[in-house]
């Protein structure tokens, strides 16, 4: 057994298969991957890594297994999956995942290839585990996959508390101890037991508050968009293949960006926090549906058109279109009067939080500050945004569809 002092869960006892997996290169690589990517440019203390998060997920998984009365090989399989659930992450976590998926067809939870051979596979097989079955749990498959990746998974329970702790914001604080204690299986579904509607709501509220203040903070979004453009340039230049990017850590990627002529400027800007600024920050109702649903290639074309009309380099225009608002946590299941119900059906909070999420959605167009005004007006015309008229606020933070101000 190895006991590790953790900033969130205090002491974590790592034993059995997890102890053997812990020091493999596959798991140790996670020490070099920031949990929140570019968020540290907004919250300087948000420098925690995927490694410590994986330890936290393992710890909560062990507690959940004990509470559920699951032991033996099945428990060992879940413990391994919990510790290994993030080994498929590329550098800067989710920040470049979309690029890796477009180029390789894999998301971070597609870990079958990583577990199929080498030291990790040998350890799993020595414990009588099929690496493919463990990879299935990481992807959320089967009854016990719900514990690792699902609406009530221990992954979510750890990262909300951990991200709140390291950013210093109070919004992600949840009673993960109660959440774990109240987990139960009913007809093969992982649910929260009777009397826990508010417990399920706490997950929903925490995520709803963390989204605008941490995960989608405007400056973090700008930095993420700049990093994304830099990585696309790195791959397009032929300097590094996408498969190699997917297995880098943060330090590897930054060094590659600095050493490549096509991406050196973006790397320098990120190093010095010389971020682009918001030329446009538009609400969802002011953006044509065709823009919101546009694919990657179409968005790149929009950027070129905006740059041409504004008379700037294409590298000086970034169009950032978030996915339509969604709320996965609303599908969490709770037992009410002996019946399994989805939280979206039971909780009056869900509709209010959905409305808040909808109102917080913003399309961003970013550029260097010296060309922001030209880019902003060109973007409004090119994208057909409905923000002309008396509601437009042209300030140091760009063109807005409303007079609301958002800290940068």
JORA-V750636 format. One record per helix or strand of 3 or more residues. SS is the DSSP state (H for helix, E for strand). FROM is the first residue (numbers start at 1). TO is the last residue. Records with the same first field share a line. If there is no record, write none. Layout:
SS=FROM-TO, FROM-TO
This chain:
E=2-6, 10-14, 183-186, 189-192, 277-283, 318-320, 333-336, 339-342, 362-367, 393-395, 398-400
H=17-22, 25-32, 37-41, 50-68, 72-84, 93-104, 112-115, 118-126, 131-138, 142-148, 154-167, 176-181, 197-215, 218-236, 242-246, 250-259, 264-272, 284-286, 289-292, 296-310, 314-316, 328-331, 343-346, 349-360, 369-383
